Amino acid sequence: RRIIPLAMFFDSSLPVRTALREIIEAETRPLTDTQLVRHLQTRGYCVARRTVAKYRMMEGILPSHLRNMPEFS
């Protein structure tokens, strides 16, 4: 179970953050924030690179150079 704050239902960034999560989940190699901006633009979202970085951090998603690190056993 997860408790969702009521403010989440009124967050205008939620559709962009959802699209960002979908793009990152489908990536075959880690995309940079600049590349993520381009992917979001194809979906109709016009956001700056810094905004993508902010939303990525809000979602708990690491930068591309850290998403590429192999897991340690």
PDB file of N, H, CA, C and O in Angstrom:
ATOM      1  N   ARG A   1       0.835  -1.190   0.000  1.00  0.00           N
ATOM      2  CA  ARG A   1       0.000   0.000   0.000  1.00  0.00           C
ATOM      3  C   ARG A   1       0.865   1.232   0.000  1.00  0.00           C
ATOM      4  O   ARG A   1       1.993   1.226   0.493  1.00  0.00           O
ATOM      5  N   ARG A   2       0.323   2.279  -0.556  1.00  0.00           N
ATOM      6  H   ARG A   2      -0.593   2.284  -0.957  1.00  0.00           H
ATOM      7  CA  ARG A   2       1.056   3.539  -0.619  1.00  0.00           C
ATOM      8  C   ARG A   2       0.082   4.673  -0.387  1.00  0.00           C
ATOM      9  O   ARG A   2      -0.978   4.731  -1.010  1.00  0.00           O
ATOM     10  N   ILE A   3       0.441   5.570   0.505  1.00  0.00           N
ATOM     11  H   ILE A   3       1.302   5.523   1.012  1.00  0.00           H
ATOM     12  CA  ILE A   3      -0.385   6.743   0.772  1.00  0.00           C
ATOM     13  C   ILE A   3       0.058   7.842  -0.178  1.00  0.00           C
ATOM     14  O   ILE A   3       1.236   8.195  -0.230  1.00  0.00           O
ATOM     15  N   ILE A   4      -0.888   8.374  -0.922  1.00  0.00           N
ATOM     16  H   ILE A   4      -1.845   8.087  -0.879  1.00  0.00           H
ATOM     17  CA  ILE A   4      -0.589   9.438  -1.886  1.00  0.00           C
ATOM     18  C   ILE A   4      -1.128  10.752  -1.333  1.00  0.00           C
ATOM     19  O   ILE A   4      -2.320  10.863  -1.047  1.00  0.00           O
ATOM     20  N   PRO A   5      -0.258  11.745  -1.181  1.00  0.00           N
ATOM     21  CA  PRO A   5      -0.723  13.039  -0.682  1.00  0.00           C
ATOM     22  C   PRO A   5      -1.750  13.657  -1.632  1.00  0.00           C
ATOM     23  O   PRO A   5      -1.646  13.504  -2.849  1.00  0.00           O
ATOM     24  N   LEU A   6      -2.719  14.338  -1.085  1.00  0.00           N
ATOM     25  H   LEU A   6      -2.804  14.462  -0.096  1.00  0.00           H
ATOM     26  CA  LEU A   6      -3.769  14.968  -1.874  1.00  0.00           C
ATOM     27  C   LEU A   6      -3.185  15.960  -2.881  1.00  0.00           C
ATOM     28  O   LEU A   6      -3.738  16.142  -3.966  1.00  0.00           O
ATOM     29  N   ALA A   7      -2.082  16.595  -2.527  1.00  0.00           N
ATOM     30  H   ALA A   7      -1.633  16.448  -1.646  1.00  0.00           H
ATOM     31  CA  ALA A   7      -1.458  17.566  -3.432  1.00  0.00           C
ATOM     32  C   ALA A   7      -1.020  16.929  -4.749  1.00  0.00           C
ATOM     33  O   ALA A   7      -0.920  17.618  -5.764  1.00  0.00           O
ATOM     34  N   MET A   8      -0.758  15.620  -4.744  1.00  0.00           N
ATOM     35  H   MET A   8      -0.840  15.060  -3.920  1.00  0.00           H
ATOM     36  CA  MET A   8      -0.344  14.930  -5.970  1.00  0.00           C
ATOM     37  C   MET A   8      -1.421  15.000  -7.051  1.00  0.00           C
ATOM     38  O   MET A   8      -1.103  14.993  -8.240  1.00  0.00           O
ATOM     39  N   PHE A   9      -2.682  15.066  -6.654  1.00  0.00           N
ATOM     40  H   PHE A   9      -2.941  15.071  -5.688  1.00  0.00           H
ATOM     41  CA  PHE A   9      -3.773  15.109  -7.618  1.00  0.00           C
ATOM     42  C   PHE A   9      -3.896  16.469  -8.299  1.00  0.00           C
ATOM     43  O   PHE A   9      -4.607  16.602  -9.295  1.00  0.00           O
ATOM     44  N   PHE A  10      -3.218  17.463  -7.776  1.00  0.00           N
ATOM     45  H   PHE A  10      -2.641  17.355  -6.966  1.00  0.00           H
ATOM     46  CA  PHE A  10      -3.292  18.815  -8.331  1.00  0.00           C
ATOM     47  C   PHE A  10      -1.952  19.281  -8.865  1.00  0.00           C
ATOM     48  O   PHE A  10      -1.769  20.465  -9.144  1.00  0.00           O
ATOM     49  N   ASP A  11      -1.016  18.356  -9.009  1.00  0.00           N
ATOM     50  H   ASP A  11      -1.165  17.394  -8.783  1.00  0.00           H
ATOM     51  CA  ASP A  11       0.330  18.674  -9.468  1.00  0.00           C
ATOM     52  C   ASP A  11       0.343  18.730 -10.993  1.00  0.00           C
ATOM     53  O   ASP A  11       0.121  17.715 -11.653  1.00  0.00           O
ATOM     54  N   SER A  12       0.601  19.901 -11.550  1.00  0.00           N
ATOM     55  H   SER A  12       0.782  20.725 -11.014  1.00  0.00           H
ATOM     56  CA  SER A  12       0.586  20.052 -13.009  1.00  0.00           C
ATOM     57  C   SER A  12       1.775  19.375 -13.679  1.00  0.00           C
ATOM     58  O   SER A  12       1.759  19.166 -14.892  1.00  0.00           O
ATOM     59  N   SER A  13       2.801  19.030 -12.913  1.00  0.00           N
ATOM     60  H   SER A  13       2.814  19.199 -11.927  1.00  0.00           H
ATOM     61  CA  SER A  13       3.970  18.364 -13.498  1.00  0.00           C
ATOM     62  C   SER A  13       3.778  16.852 -13.597  1.00  0.00           C
ATOM     63  O   SER A  13       4.611  16.166 -14.190  1.00  0.00           O
ATOM     64  N   LEU A  14       2.715  16.332 -13.036  1.00  0.00           N
ATOM     65  H   LEU A  14       2.038  16.889 -12.555  1.00  0.00           H
ATOM     66  CA  LEU A  14       2.519  14.885 -12.993  1.00  0.00           C
ATOM     67  C   LEU A  14       2.492  14.232 -14.377  1.00  0.00           C
ATOM     68  O   LEU A  14       3.126  13.190 -14.544  1.00  0.00           O
ATOM     69  N   PRO A  15       1.799  14.780 -15.377  1.00  0.00           N
ATOM     70  CA  PRO A  15       1.824  14.141 -16.705  1.00  0.00           C
ATOM     71  C   PRO A  15       3.229  14.102 -17.317  1.00  0.00           C
ATOM     72  O   PRO A  15       3.598  13.119 -17.961  1.00  0.00           O
ATOM     73  N   VAL A  16       3.998  15.153 -17.121  1.00  0.00           N
ATOM     74  H   VAL A  16       3.698  15.951 -16.598  1.00  0.00           H
ATOM     75  CA  VAL A  16       5.361  15.193 -17.660  1.00  0.00           C
ATOM     76  C   VAL A  16       6.228  14.179 -16.931  1.00  0.00           C
ATOM     77  O   VAL A  16       7.008  13.462 -17.557  1.00  0.00           O
ATOM     78  N   ARG A  17       6.097  14.116 -15.625  1.00  0.00           N
ATOM     79  H   ARG A  17       5.463  14.699 -15.116  1.00  0.00           H
ATOM     80  CA  ARG A  17       6.895  13.166 -14.837  1.00  0.00           C
ATOM     81  C   ARG A  17       6.527  11.730 -15.174  1.00  0.00           C
ATOM     82  O   ARG A  17       7.391  10.853 -15.188  1.00  0.00           O
ATOM     83  N   THR A  18       5.250  11.486 -15.444  1.00  0.00           N
ATOM     84  H   THR A  18       4.548  12.198 -15.433  1.00  0.00           H
ATOM     85  CA  THR A  18       4.818  10.149 -15.849  1.00  0.00           C
ATOM     86  C   THR A  18       5.436   9.776 -17.190  1.00  0.00           C
ATOM     87  O   THR A  18       5.934   8.662 -17.357  1.00  0.00           O
ATOM     88  N   ALA A  19       5.406  10.699 -18.141  1.00  0.00           N
ATOM     89  H   ALA A  19       5.002  11.603 -18.005  1.00  0.00           H
ATOM     90  CA  ALA A  19       6.016  10.455 -19.453  1.00  0.00           C
ATOM     91  C   ALA A  19       7.518  10.233 -19.309  1.00  0.00           C
ATOM     92  O   ALA A  19       8.087   9.365 -19.971  1.00  0.00           O
ATOM     93  N   LEU A  20       8.153  11.009 -18.454  1.00  0.00           N
ATOM     94  H   LEU A  20       7.691  11.715 -17.917  1.00  0.00           H
ATOM     95  CA  LEU A  20       9.589  10.867 -18.215  1.00  0.00           C
ATOM     96  C   LEU A  20       9.912   9.469 -17.676  1.00  0.00           C
ATOM     97  O   LEU A  20      10.854   8.823 -18.135  1.00  0.00           O
ATOM     98  N   ARG A  21       9.128   9.012 -16.705  1.00  0.00           N
ATOM     99  H   ARG A  21       8.363   9.537 -16.332  1.00  0.00           H
ATOM    100  CA  ARG A  21       9.319   7.672 -16.150  1.00  0.00           C
ATOM    101  C   ARG A  21       9.154   6.602 -17.228  1.00  0.00           C
ATOM    102  O   ARG A  21       9.933   5.650 -17.285  1.00  0.00           O
ATOM    103  N   GLU A  22       8.139   6.758 -18.083  1.00  0.00           N
ATOM    104  H   GLU A  22       7.506   7.531 -18.037  1.00  0.00           H
ATOM    105  CA  GLU A  22       7.896   5.788 -19.155  1.00  0.00           C
ATOM    106  C   GLU A  22       9.071   5.733 -20.125  1.00  0.00           C
ATOM    107  O   GLU A  22       9.490   4.652 -20.539  1.00  0.00           O
ATOM    108  N   ILE A  23       9.599   6.891 -20.483  1.00  0.00           N
ATOM    109  H   ILE A  23       9.259   7.769 -20.146  1.00  0.00           H
ATOM    110  CA  ILE A  23      10.738   6.943 -21.404  1.00  0.00           C
ATOM    111  C   ILE A  23      11.942   6.250 -20.788  1.00  0.00           C
ATOM    112  O   ILE A  23      12.614   5.462 -21.453  1.00  0.00           O
ATOM    113  N   ILE A  24      12.219   6.539 -19.523  1.00  0.00           N
ATOM    114  H   ILE A  24      11.674   7.179 -18.983  1.00  0.00           H
ATOM    115  CA  ILE A  24      13.386   5.954 -18.858  1.00  0.00           C
ATOM    116  C   ILE A  24      13.219   4.445 -18.680  1.00  0.00           C
ATOM    117  O   ILE A  24      14.182   3.693 -18.826  1.00  0.00           O
ATOM    118  N   GLU A  25      12.007   4.002 -18.368  1.00  0.00           N
ATOM    119  H   GLU A  25      11.225   4.613 -18.249  1.00  0.00           H
ATOM    120  CA  GLU A  25      11.773   2.565 -18.208  1.00  0.00           C
ATOM    121  C   GLU A  25      11.962   1.815 -19.526  1.00  0.00           C
ATOM    122  O   GLU A  25      12.319   0.637 -19.521  1.00  0.00           O
ATOM    123  N   ALA A  26      11.723   2.489 -20.654  1.00  0.00           N
ATOM    124  H   ALA A  26      11.433   3.445 -20.658  1.00  0.00           H
ATOM    125  CA  ALA A  26      11.818   1.841 -21.961  1.00  0.00           C
ATOM    126  C   ALA A  26      13.192   2.010 -22.619  1.00  0.00           C
ATOM    127  O   ALA A  26      13.435   1.459 -23.692  1.00  0.00           O
ATOM    128  N   GLU A  27      14.088   2.767 -21.982  1.00  0.00           N
ATOM    129  H   GLU A  27      13.890   3.215 -21.110  1.00  0.00           H
ATOM    130  CA  GLU A  27      15.378   3.032 -22.633  1.00  0.00           C
ATOM    131  C   GLU A  27      16.228   1.761 -22.704  1.00  0.00           C
ATOM    132  O   GLU A  27      16.226   0.940 -21.786  1.00  0.00           O
ATOM    133  N   THR A  28      16.957   1.622 -23.823  1.00  0.00           N
ATOM    134  H   THR A  28      16.959   2.289 -24.568  1.00  0.00           H
ATOM    135  CA  THR A  28      17.861   0.487 -23.989  1.00  0.00           C
ATOM    136  C   THR A  28      19.255   0.833 -23.491  1.00  0.00           C
ATOM    137  O   THR A  28      20.035  -0.047 -23.126  1.00  0.00           O
ATOM    138  N   ARG A  29      19.554   2.113 -23.481  1.00  0.00           N
ATOM    139  H   ARG A  29      18.921   2.827 -23.778  1.00  0.00           H
ATOM    140  CA  ARG A  29      20.791   2.627 -22.888  1.00  0.00           C
ATOM    141  C   ARG A  29      20.410   3.918 -22.179  1.00  0.00           C
ATOM    142  O   ARG A  29      19.474   4.598 -22.599  1.00  0.00           O
ATOM    143  N   PRO A  30      21.118   4.264 -21.114  1.00  0.00           N
ATOM    144  CA  PRO A  30      20.747   5.460 -20.360  1.00  0.00           C
ATOM    145  C   PRO A  30      20.797   6.722 -21.220  1.00  0.00           C
ATOM    146  O   PRO A  30      21.788   6.984 -21.901  1.00  0.00           O
ATOM    147  N   LEU A  31      19.721   7.493 -21.178  1.00  0.00           N
ATOM    148  H   LEU A  31      18.916   7.280 -20.625  1.00  0.00           H
ATOM    149  CA  LEU A  31      19.628   8.743 -21.925  1.00  0.00           C
ATOM    150  C   LEU A  31      20.010   9.912 -21.024  1.00  0.00           C
ATOM    151  O   LEU A  31      19.678   9.928 -19.839  1.00  0.00           O
ATOM    152  N   THR A  32      20.707  10.883 -21.595  1.00  0.00           N
ATOM    153  H   THR A  32      20.976  10.870 -22.558  1.00  0.00           H
ATOM    154  CA  THR A  32      21.055  12.086 -20.847  1.00  0.00           C
ATOM    155  C   THR A  32      19.810  12.952 -20.691  1.00  0.00           C
ATOM    156  O   THR A  32      18.797  12.713 -21.349  1.00  0.00           O
ATOM    157  N   ASP A  33      19.884  13.943 -19.832  1.00  0.00           N
ATOM    158  H   ASP A  33      20.707  14.137 -19.297  1.00  0.00           H
ATOM    159  CA  ASP A  33      18.754  14.845 -19.638  1.00  0.00           C
ATOM    160  C   ASP A  33      18.410  15.573 -20.936  1.00  0.00           C
ATOM    161  O   ASP A  33      17.236  15.804 -21.222  1.00  0.00           O
ATOM    162  N   THR A  34      19.424  15.935 -21.722  1.00  0.00           N
ATOM    163  H   THR A  34      20.378  15.746 -21.489  1.00  0.00           H
ATOM    164  CA  THR A  34      19.188  16.608 -23.003  1.00  0.00           C
ATOM    165  C   THR A  34      18.436  15.684 -23.953  1.00  0.00           C
ATOM    166  O   THR A  34      17.517  16.122 -24.645  1.00  0.00           O
ATOM    167  N   GLN A  35      18.813  14.422 -23.993  1.00  0.00           N
ATOM    168  H   GLN A  35      19.560  14.065 -23.431  1.00  0.00           H
ATOM    169  CA  GLN A  35      18.117  13.454 -24.840  1.00  0.00           C
ATOM    170  C   GLN A  35      16.687  13.224 -24.344  1.00  0.00           C
ATOM    171  O   GLN A  35      15.768  13.043 -25.143  1.00  0.00           O
ATOM    172  N   LEU A  36      16.510  13.232 -23.036  1.00  0.00           N
ATOM    173  H   LEU A  36      17.257  13.379 -22.387  1.00  0.00           H
ATOM    174  CA  LEU A  36      15.169  13.088 -22.468  1.00  0.00           C
ATOM    175  C   LEU A  36      14.285  14.263 -22.859  1.00  0.00           C
ATOM    176  O   LEU A  36      13.094  14.084 -23.110  1.00  0.00           O
ATOM    177  N   VAL A  37      14.858  15.467 -22.914  1.00  0.00           N
ATOM    178  H   VAL A  37      15.826  15.612 -22.710  1.00  0.00           H
ATOM    179  CA  VAL A  37      14.109  16.655 -23.354  1.00  0.00           C
ATOM    180  C   VAL A  37      13.567  16.423 -24.758  1.00  0.00           C
ATOM    181  O   VAL A  37      12.401  16.709 -25.028  1.00  0.00           O
ATOM    182  N   ARG A  38      14.407  15.904 -25.658  1.00  0.00           N
ATOM    183  H   ARG A  38      15.355  15.671 -25.439  1.00  0.00           H
ATOM    184  CA  ARG A  38      13.984  15.655 -27.043  1.00  0.00           C
ATOM    185  C   ARG A  38      12.858  14.630 -27.105  1.00  0.00           C
ATOM    186  O   ARG A  38      11.904  14.793 -27.866  1.00  0.00           O
ATOM    187  N   HIS A  39      12.972  13.573 -26.301  1.00  0.00           N
ATOM    188  H   HIS A  39      13.747  13.442 -25.683  1.00  0.00           H
ATOM    189  CA  HIS A  39      11.915  12.555 -26.277  1.00  0.00           C
ATOM    190  C   HIS A  39      10.603  13.147 -25.756  1.00  0.00           C
ATOM    191  O   HIS A  39       9.529  12.844 -26.276  1.00  0.00           O
ATOM    192  N   LEU A  40      10.697  13.982 -24.737  1.00  0.00           N
ATOM    193  H   LEU A  40      11.570  14.228 -24.314  1.00  0.00           H
ATOM    194  CA  LEU A  40       9.493  14.621 -24.200  1.00  0.00           C
ATOM    195  C   LEU A  40       8.876  15.573 -25.221  1.00  0.00           C
ATOM    196  O   LEU A  40       7.653  15.687 -25.304  1.00  0.00           O
ATOM    197  N   GLN A  41       9.719  16.257 -26.000  1.00  0.00           N
ATOM    198  H   GLN A  41      10.712  16.164 -25.933  1.00  0.00           H
ATOM    199  CA  GLN A  41       9.210  17.164 -27.035  1.00  0.00           C
ATOM    200  C   GLN A  41       8.399  16.408 -28.080  1.00  0.00           C
ATOM    201  O   GLN A  41       7.400  16.921 -28.585  1.00  0.00           O
ATOM    202  N   THR A  42       8.828  15.182 -28.407  1.00  0.00           N
ATOM    203  H   THR A  42       9.640  14.766 -27.997  1.00  0.00           H
ATOM    204  CA  THR A  42       8.068  14.390 -29.387  1.00  0.00           C
ATOM    205  C   THR A  42       6.704  13.991 -28.834  1.00  0.00           C
ATOM    206  O   THR A  42       5.788  13.672 -29.592  1.00  0.00           O
ATOM    207  N   ARG A  43       6.575  14.010 -27.511  1.00  0.00           N
ATOM    208  H   ARG A  43       7.319  14.269 -26.895  1.00  0.00           H
ATOM    209  CA  ARG A  43       5.284  13.713 -26.878  1.00  0.00           C
ATOM    210  C   ARG A  43       4.478  14.982 -26.605  1.00  0.00           C
ATOM    211  O   ARG A  43       3.387  14.917 -26.039  1.00  0.00           O
ATOM    212  N   GLY A  44       5.011  16.125 -27.004  1.00  0.00           N
ATOM    213  H   GLY A  44       5.898  16.178 -27.464  1.00  0.00           H
ATOM    214  CA  GLY A  44       4.275  17.372 -26.856  1.00  0.00           C
ATOM    215  C   GLY A  44       4.562  18.163 -25.598  1.00  0.00           C
ATOM    216  O   GLY A  44       3.860  19.130 -25.304  1.00  0.00           O
ATOM    217  N   TYR A  45       5.589  17.767 -24.842  1.00  0.00           N
ATOM    218  H   TYR A  45       6.160  16.981 -25.080  1.00  0.00           H
ATOM    219  CA  TYR A  45       5.950  18.491 -23.622  1.00  0.00           C
ATOM    220  C   TYR A  45       7.185  19.338 -23.887  1.00  0.00           C
ATOM    221  O   TYR A  45       8.230  18.818 -24.277  1.00  0.00           O
ATOM    222  N   CYS A  46       7.065  20.624 -23.677  1.00  0.00           N
ATOM    223  H   CYS A  46       6.216  21.046 -23.360  1.00  0.00           H
ATOM    224  CA  CYS A  46       8.184  21.537 -23.884  1.00  0.00           C
ATOM    225  C   CYS A  46       8.746  21.918 -22.511  1.00  0.00           C
ATOM    226  O   CYS A  46       8.198  22.773 -21.815  1.00  0.00           O
ATOM    227  N   VAL A  47       9.844  21.266 -22.142  1.00  0.00           N
ATOM    228  H   VAL A  47      10.289  20.571 -22.708  1.00  0.00           H
ATOM    229  CA  VAL A  47      10.474  21.526 -20.850  1.00  0.00           C
ATOM    230  C   VAL A  47      11.972  21.720 -21.047  1.00  0.00           C
ATOM    231  O   VAL A  47      12.549  21.231 -22.018  1.00  0.00           O
ATOM    232  N   ALA A  48      12.584  22.426 -20.133  1.00  0.00           N
ATOM    233  H   ALA A  48      12.115  22.823 -19.344  1.00  0.00           H
ATOM    234  CA  ALA A  48      14.027  22.672 -20.174  1.00  0.00           C
ATOM    235  C   ALA A  48      14.787  21.486 -19.598  1.00  0.00           C
ATOM    236  O   ALA A  48      14.222  20.669 -18.870  1.00  0.00           O
ATOM    237  N   ARG A  49      16.053  21.397 -19.924  1.00  0.00           N
ATOM    238  H   ARG A  49      16.512  22.060 -20.515  1.00  0.00           H
ATOM    239  CA  ARG A  49      16.901  20.321 -19.412  1.00  0.00           C
ATOM    240  C   ARG A  49      16.939  20.337 -17.890  1.00  0.00           C
ATOM    241  O   ARG A  49      16.882  19.285 -17.253  1.00  0.00           O
ATOM    242  N   ARG A  50      17.036  21.520 -17.312  1.00  0.00           N
ATOM    243  H   ARG A  50      17.082  22.374 -17.830  1.00  0.00           H
ATOM    244  CA  ARG A  50      17.084  21.614 -15.845  1.00  0.00           C
ATOM    245  C   ARG A  50      15.781  21.134 -15.220  1.00  0.00           C
ATOM    246  O   ARG A  50      15.780  20.578 -14.122  1.00  0.00           O
ATOM    247  N   THR A  51      14.676  21.350 -15.920  1.00  0.00           N
ATOM    248  H   THR A  51      14.677  21.802 -16.812  1.00  0.00           H
ATOM    249  CA  THR A  51      13.387  20.871 -15.423  1.00  0.00           C
ATOM    250  C   THR A  51      13.349  19.351 -15.464  1.00  0.00           C
ATOM    251  O   THR A  51      12.835  18.716 -14.543  1.00  0.00           O
ATOM    252  N   VAL A  52      13.889  18.764 -16.528  1.00  0.00           N
ATOM    253  H   VAL A  52      14.306  19.280 -17.276  1.00  0.00           H
ATOM    254  CA  VAL A  52      13.968  17.306 -16.617  1.00  0.00           C
ATOM    255  C   VAL A  52      14.808  16.769 -15.459  1.00  0.00           C
ATOM    256  O   VAL A  52      14.438  15.777 -14.831  1.00  0.00           O
ATOM    257  N   ALA A  53      15.926  17.413 -15.177  1.00  0.00           N
ATOM    258  H   ALA A  53      16.227  18.219 -15.686  1.00  0.00           H
ATOM    259  CA  ALA A  53      16.778  16.985 -14.067  1.00  0.00           C
ATOM    260  C   ALA A  53      16.018  17.070 -12.741  1.00  0.00           C
ATOM    261  O   ALA A  53      16.129  16.175 -11.903  1.00  0.00           O
ATOM    262  N   LYS A  54      15.260  18.127 -12.555  1.00  0.00           N
ATOM    263  H   LYS A  54      15.170  18.854 -13.236  1.00  0.00           H
ATOM    264  CA  LYS A  54      14.481  18.311 -11.329  1.00  0.00           C
ATOM    265  C   LYS A  54      13.416  17.217 -11.199  1.00  0.00           C
ATOM    266  O   LYS A  54      13.267  16.615 -10.136  1.00  0.00           O
ATOM    267  N   TYR A  55      12.682  16.965 -12.279  1.00  0.00           N
ATOM    268  H   TYR A  55      12.804  17.454 -13.143  1.00  0.00           H
ATOM    269  CA  TYR A  55      11.637  15.941 -12.245  1.00  0.00           C
ATOM    270  C   TYR A  55      12.243  14.554 -12.061  1.00  0.00           C
ATOM    271  O   TYR A  55      11.676  13.715 -11.361  1.00  0.00           O
ATOM    272  N   ARG A  56      13.388  14.312 -12.686  1.00  0.00           N
ATOM    273  H   ARG A  56      13.848  14.994 -13.254  1.00  0.00           H
ATOM    274  CA  ARG A  56      14.062  13.023 -12.549  1.00  0.00           C
ATOM    275  C   ARG A  56      14.438  12.793 -11.090  1.00  0.00           C
ATOM    276  O   ARG A  56      14.249  11.697 -10.563  1.00  0.00           O
ATOM    277  N   MET A  57      14.967  13.820 -10.440  1.00  0.00           N
ATOM    278  H   MET A  57      15.121  14.711 -10.868  1.00  0.00           H
ATOM    279  CA  MET A  57      15.328  13.709  -9.024  1.00  0.00           C
ATOM    280  C   MET A  57      14.083  13.531  -8.145  1.00  0.00           C
ATOM    281  O   MET A  57      14.109  12.774  -7.175  1.00  0.00           O
ATOM    282  N   MET A  58      13.000  14.228  -8.485  1.00  0.00           N
ATOM    283  H   MET A  58      12.979  14.844  -9.273  1.00  0.00           H
ATOM    284  CA  MET A  58      11.753  14.080  -7.731  1.00  0.00           C
ATOM    285  C   MET A  58      11.236  12.647  -7.801  1.00  0.00           C
ATOM    286  O   MET A  58      10.628  12.155  -6.851  1.00  0.00           O
ATOM    287  N   GLU A  59      11.475  11.987  -8.917  1.00  0.00           N
ATOM    288  H   GLU A  59      11.969  12.387  -9.689  1.00  0.00           H
ATOM    289  CA  GLU A  59      11.030  10.611  -9.117  1.00  0.00           C
ATOM    290  C   GLU A  59      12.029   9.595  -8.566  1.00  0.00           C
ATOM    291  O   GLU A  59      11.768   8.392  -8.580  1.00  0.00           O
ATOM    292  N   GLY A  60      13.171  10.080  -8.082  1.00  0.00           N
ATOM    293  H   GLY A  60      13.383  11.057  -8.071  1.00  0.00           H
ATOM    294  CA  GLY A  60      14.173   9.185  -7.528  1.00  0.00           C
ATOM    295  C   GLY A  60      14.956   8.430  -8.592  1.00  0.00           C
ATOM    296  O   GLY A  60      15.444   7.328  -8.340  1.00  0.00           O
ATOM    297  N   ILE A  61      15.079   9.016  -9.780  1.00  0.00           N
ATOM    298  H   ILE A  61      14.682   9.911  -9.985  1.00  0.00           H
ATOM    299  CA  ILE A  61      15.782   8.387 -10.895  1.00  0.00           C
ATOM    300  C   ILE A  61      17.181   8.979 -10.971  1.00  0.00           C
ATOM    301  O   ILE A  61      17.350  10.198 -10.977  1.00  0.00           O
ATOM    302  N   LEU A  62      18.171   8.117 -11.029  1.00  0.00           N
ATOM    303  H   LEU A  62      18.034   7.127 -11.025  1.00  0.00           H
ATOM    304  CA  LEU A  62      19.571   8.554 -11.072  1.00  0.00           C
ATOM    305  C   LEU A  62      19.926   9.185 -12.413  1.00  0.00           C
ATOM    306  O   LEU A  62      19.239   8.951 -13.407  1.00  0.00           O
ATOM    307  N   PRO A  63      21.006   9.993 -12.453  1.00  0.00           N
ATOM    308  CA  PRO A  63      21.507  10.522 -13.727  1.00  0.00           C
ATOM    309  C   PRO A  63      21.966   9.382 -14.636  1.00  0.00           C
ATOM    310  O   PRO A  63      22.203   8.268 -14.168  1.00  0.00           O
ATOM    311  N   SER A  64      22.090   9.658 -15.914  1.00  0.00           N
ATOM    312  H   SER A  64      21.897  10.562 -16.294  1.00  0.00           H
ATOM    313  CA  SER A  64      22.410   8.609 -16.890  1.00  0.00           C
ATOM    314  C   SER A  64      23.723   7.894 -16.576  1.00  0.00           C
ATOM    315  O   SER A  64      23.812   6.677 -16.735  1.00  0.00           O
ATOM    316  N   HIS A  65      24.734   8.627 -16.137  1.00  0.00           N
ATOM    317  H   HIS A  65      24.662   9.616 -16.008  1.00  0.00           H
ATOM    318  CA  HIS A  65      26.018   7.971 -15.887  1.00  0.00           C
ATOM    319  C   HIS A  65      25.967   7.024 -14.692  1.00  0.00           C
ATOM    320  O   HIS A  65      26.817   6.141 -14.577  1.00  0.00           O
ATOM    321  N   LEU A  66      25.006   7.186 -13.814  1.00  0.00           N
ATOM    322  H   LEU A  66      24.316   7.904 -13.908  1.00  0.00           H
ATOM    323  CA  LEU A  66      24.851   6.273 -12.684  1.00  0.00           C
ATOM    324  C   LEU A  66      23.854   5.154 -12.977  1.00  0.00           C
ATOM    325  O   LEU A  66      23.921   4.089 -12.362  1.00  0.00           O
ATOM    326  N   ARG A  67      22.929   5.384 -13.911  1.00  0.00           N
ATOM    327  H   ARG A  67      22.874   6.249 -14.410  1.00  0.00           H
ATOM    328  CA  ARG A  67      21.991   4.327 -14.290  1.00  0.00           C
ATOM    329  C   ARG A  67      22.699   3.251 -15.093  1.00  0.00           C
ATOM    330  O   ARG A  67      22.187   2.139 -15.217  1.00  0.00           O
ATOM    331  N   ASN A  68      23.863   3.559 -15.638  1.00  0.00           N
ATOM    332  H   ASN A  68      24.279   4.463 -15.538  1.00  0.00           H
ATOM    333  CA  ASN A  68      24.606   2.645 -16.488  1.00  0.00           C
ATOM    334  C   ASN A  68      25.536   1.732 -15.698  1.00  0.00           C
ATOM    335  O   ASN A  68      26.102   0.796 -16.263  1.00  0.00           O
ATOM    336  N   MET A  69      25.702   1.986 -14.413  1.00  0.00           N
ATOM    337  H   MET A  69      25.242   2.747 -13.954  1.00  0.00           H
ATOM    338  CA  MET A  69      26.657   1.212 -13.606  1.00  0.00           C
ATOM    339  C   MET A  69      26.158  -0.209 -13.419  1.00  0.00           C
ATOM    340  O   MET A  69      24.977  -0.416 -13.139  1.00  0.00           O
ATOM    341  N   PRO A  70      27.039  -1.196 -13.569  1.00  0.00           N
ATOM    342  CA  PRO A  70      26.637  -2.586 -13.326  1.00  0.00           C
ATOM    343  C   PRO A  70      26.396  -2.801 -11.833  1.00  0.00           C
ATOM    344  O   PRO A  70      27.010  -2.156 -10.982  1.00  0.00           O
ATOM    345  N   GLU A  71      25.491  -3.718 -11.548  1.00  0.00           N
ATOM    346  H   GLU A  71      24.993  -4.242 -12.239  1.00  0.00           H
ATOM    347  CA  GLU A  71      25.215  -4.033 -10.146  1.00  0.00           C
ATOM    348  C   GLU A  71      26.337  -4.887  -9.587  1.00  0.00           C
ATOM    349  O   GLU A  71      26.902  -5.739 -10.274  1.00  0.00           O
ATOM    350  N   PHE A  72      26.643  -4.639  -8.334  1.00  0.00           N
ATOM    351  H   PHE A  72      26.185  -3.948  -7.776  1.00  0.00           H
ATOM    352  CA  PHE A  72      27.698  -5.415  -7.682  1.00  0.00           C
ATOM    353  C   PHE A  72      27.101  -6.652  -7.031  1.00  0.00           C
ATOM    354  O   PHE A  72      26.013  -6.593  -6.458  1.00  0.00           O
ATOM    355  N   SER A  73      27.799  -7.754  -7.117  1.00  0.00           N
ATOM    356  H   SER A  73      28.682  -7.801  -7.583  1.00  0.00           H
ATOM    357  CA  SER A  73      27.299  -9.004  -6.528  1.00  0.00           C
ATOM    358  C   SER A  73      27.856  -9.206  -5.144  1.00  0.00           C
ATOM    359  O   SER A  73      27.547 -10.204  -4.493  1.00  0.00           O
TER     360      SER A  73
END
